[in-house]
Amino acid sequence: MKKNILYTMLFAMVALLATSCGDKKSEGLSRFTYYPTIELEGGNYIVWDKGTPWQEPGYSSVLNGEDVTSEVTIAGNVDTSTSGIYNLTYVTKKNEDGFDASASRTVVVLDPNSDIEGFYLTQPDSYRNYNGADAAYGRAFEILVIDNGDGTLTVDDLLGGWYCQRAGYGSNYAMSGTIALDGSAVSLVDSYIPGWGDGLVGLTGTYADGVFTIEAEYVSSMKFFQTWVKE
């Protein structure tokens, strides 16, 4: 009987200690956590005309039913005097437990009067030659060409969407890079594909009237023969 009483007292002490520890861990936290939300108006991807002053499309944020839009902070800026890709990050007010929320927007500034700059479609009859075997792109893939104003162009995928879009690998497998345009002749300045950490062996091509004809060599046994047509 005494042993049973002793075991009961020990069990009660352990339970009390566990309860006390739990209280300490939750000390300072609210019983209910309300997380802030944020919504962007105008979408996460916007194309903007070069030279037109930037106007924020808008956003809204709510925390526990309260409008806290005025307390959202924005990191980044859009320089509409320069063509390029600009990223904006929107961060909400933190709740009482220190949690916030964020959203991002990509703004592409392009010159609507440029014959070269803009979006292109890799034509479906473009193809890859790998170890002597040809494989067609099969459908059109969109790529972006930006005029740097110094005789060079930035291209978001020098492989025309082969891995990023056609294979579905995602943006880490887009061969971004810079090409030089001298008259109608195209040559490689630099390139890089994050997913594999390397770049092109070489690139040659021509440009005329909104059409690029590109031959890009990735490795010695792999070449991409592409035609890009401006949209």
N, C-alpha and C positions, 0 to 999 in steps of 0.2 A: 504494500500500500504506500509506504514512504517513497519507494522507488518511482511509483507512478506519479506521485505528487511532485517529486523532484524533476522528472522528465517534462511534466506539464509546465512547470515554472521556467525551465530552460527553453522550451519551445516558445513560450510567450515572450521571453527576453529577446530571442533571435528575431521573432516577428516584429517586435517593437523597433529593434535596431535597423532592420531592413526598411521599415516604414520611414524612419527618421532619415536614412540615407536618400531615399526616394524624394523626400521633401526638399532636401538640400540641393539635389540635382535640378529640381524644377523651380528652385527659388529664383525670383526675378523674372520669370517667364509668365506671360498672360495665359489664362486658362484656355482662351480661344484665340487662334492666330488668324487674322484677316490679311490676306496677301493683296498687295496693290496690283492693278492691271493697267495695261497701256495698249492703246489702239492707234495706228497710224492712218490718217486719211490720205488718199491719193496713191496708196500702194507702197510696196517696199522697193520698187525699181521704177525710176523716172528718167525719161530722156528730156533734156532741157536745151533750148536754143542758146547758142553762144551769143553773148552780148545782151541778152535779156536779163534784167535784174532778178535775182533769186527771190522767190516768194514761197515761204514755208507753206506746204499744203494743209498742214494742221495735224493735231494729235489730241488725244484725251486720256486722262488717267483717273481712276477711281480707287479709293481705299475705304473699305467698310461702308460703302454707300455714299461716301463724301467725294465731291469733285475736287481733286488735287492737281488738276492740269497745270495750274500756275507754278507748281513746285517741281515740274519736270525740268531736268537739265539736258542740254544738247552738246555733245562733243563732236567737233569737226566743223568744216565750213565748205561752202561751194563757191568757187571762183569762176564766175561766168565769163570772164575775159579770156580764159584759157581752156581749150578743149581738154577733156580728161574724165577720169572716173573718180568720183568723190563719195566718201562714206560718212554717214551721219549716225551717231548712236544716241538714243534717247533713254534716259534713266529716270525712274520714278522716285518719289519720296519713299524713304524707308518706313516700314511699320514699326511698332513699338518693340518688336523682337529683333529688329535690325535687318529685315528682309526687304529687298526692292525688286523691281522688274525692269527689263530693258527691251528695246526693239531697235532694229537697224534699218537704214534706208540707203540705197545706192542711187546716186544721181550721175547720169552720164551727160556731160556737156558736149554738144556737137555743133559744128557750123553748118546750118541748113543750106548755105550757099556754096559749100565745098563740093567739087566734083569727085574728090577722092574719099573724103572722110565720111564714115557712116557704117551702116550694117550691110553685110554681104551674105549671099547664100552660096555655099559650096555646092556645085552642081552634082546631081545624082550620078552622072557618068564619070566623075572623078574616080580615081582608083589607087589602090596600094599594090605595089609589086614587092612580094616577099619571097626570097629564094626562088625567083623566076616565075612565081604564080601570081596572077592578077586577081584582085577582089574589088568590086565596085563599091562606092559609098552607098549606092542604092536609093538614097533620098537626099533632100537638101538639108543642110545644117547651117545655122546662122552664126556668123562670126562678126567681130567688131574691129574696125580699122580707125585709128585716131591719127590725125596729122599733127606731128610735133612742131611743125613750122620751121624746121631746120634741114629739110631734105630727108628726114626719116619718118617712119610710120610705126606706131605701136599696134600690134595685132594680138588679140586675146587668145588665139589658137592657130598657130602656124601649121597644124596638122588638119585644119579644116573641120574639126569636130569628130575626128575618127575615134579616139578613145573616150573623150569627155562625153560626147553625145551618142555617137553610133553604138559604142560598146557599153555605154551607161556607167562608166567608171566615176563620173563626177568631175568637178572643176579642178581637182588636184592633178588630173591627167590631161589638162589643156596645155599645149606647148606655147606659152606666152613668149613674146619676144619683140624685137625691133628689126625692121628691114629698111634699107636705104633705097630711095627712088632717084635715079639719075637719068633724066629724060624718060625713056620707056623701060629702062633696064632696072631690074630688081635684084638686090643682093642682101645677104644676111649680115646683120650687125651683132646680134646676140639672141639667145633663146634659152628657155629653161622650163622643164616639166617637173613640178614638185613631187609628184607621186613616185618618180624614179630617180630624181636628183641629177638628171643630166640634160643634155640639149641636142640640137641638131648637129650633124657632121657638116652639112652645107645646105645652101638654098640658092637657087637661081630662078629667074622668071622675067616676065614682061608685064607692062600695064598699058592699057589703052581704052579710053572711052568707058570707064566704069567696069572694066573687066581685068582681073589679074589671072595670069597663067603661071602656076607655081610648080616647081619640082623641088621637093624637100627630101633630103637624105637624112634618115634618122640613125641607122647603123649601116654598116657596109652592105648588108644584104636586104635592106628595106628602104624603099623610096615611095613617096606619095606624090602622085601626079594630080594636081588640083586646078579647077577653074572656079574662081570666085566672081560672082556677078552682083553688082550693087543693087540693093532693093529700091 
